[in-house]
Amino acid sequence: MAYILVVEDSPDQALVIAGLLQAAGYRTKIAENGAVALSKMAGAVPDLVVTDLVMPELDGLQLVQQATKAYPGTPIILVTAYGSAEIAMRALREGAASFVPKDVVAEQLVETVRKVLELSQAKRERQRLLCSLIESRSRFVLENDTSLVPPLISYIQETVSCGQNKVGETELMRVGLALHEALINAMHHGNLEVGSELRRGSGEAYRKLLEERLQDPKYRDRRVSLTVEMSHEQLKLIVLDEGNGFNLSAVPDPTDAQNLIRLSGRGLYLIKTFMSEAFHNDRGNEVTLIMRFAPNLSTASV
Amino acid sequence: MTDAGHCDLAVLGNLEKEIGAQMVAEIIGAFLGHVPGKVSSVREGCRSGDLEAAATALHSIRSSAGMIGANGLLAVANEMEVLARSGDRNGLTRLLGDLEEMYGLSEALLVEQRARMTSNER
């Protein structure tokens, strides 16, 4: 039976919400404001939170801001009164999962809760499954579409963080940033052959040439391949483009701090700094990024 | 409205079907315990000129009234909240009597409904 925390300062409204949820088979507890809710969450993390927005002490928006950081797996549904649209929009942007207007709470709350819980439980099950992942190898072949980069990185971060490795938030962020640099380099500089020197000034020339090359089949049809190999010892990412490669010796030494302010080579500097190891093939169209994990006692003994 | 004019009894009826008479009786009890304090806050806000406090109390009354179908109270509270947020103290004070009257009507009907629910339980 899912446990739902109801956060509402009006006792009668709290009872309506809790009553509807209990009748639908959920276990509920009531907190009269956001501060009490956070303290109850610290004791027992609920499967879902239903919260009012306007409350004394810590209001619904502040609760969303704090709870989504501390308990990212717990979805929050807002119960909104007429005239709260603006603050509700902000709360949704801050991470709330959905909202139900107060005047239709009897008709819509349970259905909304059921839907959000289903999605969140499916996500949690997937996380649990991923936690059993010991080793994997996958390969993605991407068009030169940079909008694919963030979801791909997020997928890899999720897989790595749930695996049997001891990977901290900082390492995850660094893997993400390094891979982002490598993929954008492969698309823009490798496949589309647009040099970073064009970024100087407004960057208009850089953007214009990118747009032109994205229309030209000679460049457009090239692909970027990303191979991801994960074990309990390391994460290995191989990014290969179909461009002509580049002369590595012509790139300013990325480990020289003086070159940090230069536009070219900055990506390489980040990659070399963030990863345990990073190297190119001779042609310069393939980069291998390696992140080694700290030994994990539970798997090392297996 | 299946009503007493100011209340939509269908809202209470639906809640009763969904969550049972005993729970709705508890909700009515909580409403009757909670809203008078908010009406007092509105009165105090009108007197002192603290319109923000009045608006917050009216927001709460409006939401509570809406959830149990006290539509007359909801309408007055709604109008008064707009006045409070726009800083119209005179307009707000002018409607204070309507708010108190509408609460009184709602209270009488809700007490009656609660008695019916609890007697059915027995």
Boltz contact constraints between the chains, C-beta under 6 A:
constraints:
  - contact:
      token1: [A, 10]
      token2: [B, 34]
      max_distance: 6.0
  - contact:
      token1: [A, 10]
      token2: [B, 60]
      max_distance: 6.0
  - contact:
      token1: [A, 10]
      token2: [B, 64]
      max_distance: 6.0
  - contact:
      token1: [A, 11]
      token2: [B, 30]
      max_distance: 6.0
  - contact:
      token1: [A, 11]
      token2: [B, 34]
      max_distance: 6.0
  - contact:
      token1: [A, 12]
      token2: [B, 27]
      max_distance: 6.0
  - contact:
      token1: [A, 12]
      token2: [B, 30]
      max_distance: 6.0
  - contact:
      token1: [A, 12]
      token2: [B, 31]
      max_distance: 6.0
  - contact:
      token1: [A, 12]
      token2: [B, 34]
      max_distance: 6.0
  - contact:
      token1: [A, 12]
      token2: [B, 64]
      max_distance: 6.0
  - contact:
      token1: [A, 13]
      token2: [B, 63]
      max_distance: 6.0
  - contact:
      token1: [A, 13]
      token2: [B, 64]
      max_distance: 6.0
  - contact:
      token1: [A, 13]
      token2: [B, 67]
      max_distance: 6.0
  - contact:
      token1: [A, 15]
      token2: [B, 26]
      max_distance: 6.0
  - contact:
      token1: [A, 15]
      token2: [B, 27]
      max_distance: 6.0
  - contact:
      token1: [A, 15]
      token2: [B, 30]
      max_distance: 6.0
  - contact:
      token1: [A, 16]
      token2: [B, 27]
      max_distance: 6.0
  - contact:
      token1: [A, 16]
      token2: [B, 67]
      max_distance: 6.0
  - contact:
      token1: [A, 19]
      token2: [B, 19]
      max_distance: 6.0
  - contact:
      token1: [A, 19]
      token2: [B, 23]
      max_distance: 6.0
  - contact:
      token1: [A, 23]
      token2: [B, 18]
      max_distance: 6.0
  - contact:
      token1: [A, 23]
      token2: [B, 19]
      max_distance: 6.0
  - contact:
      token1: [A, 54]
      token2: [B, 59]
      max_distance: 6.0
  - contact:
      token1: [A, 81]
      token2: [B, 63]
      max_distance: 6.0
  - contact:
      token1: [A, 102]
      token2: [B, 63]
      max_distance: 6.0
  - contact:
      token1: [A, 102]
      token2: [B, 66]
      max_distance: 6.0
  - contact:
      token1: [A, 103]
      token2: [B, 66]
      max_distance: 6.0
  - contact:
      token1: [A, 106]
      token2: [B, 14]
      max_distance: 6.0
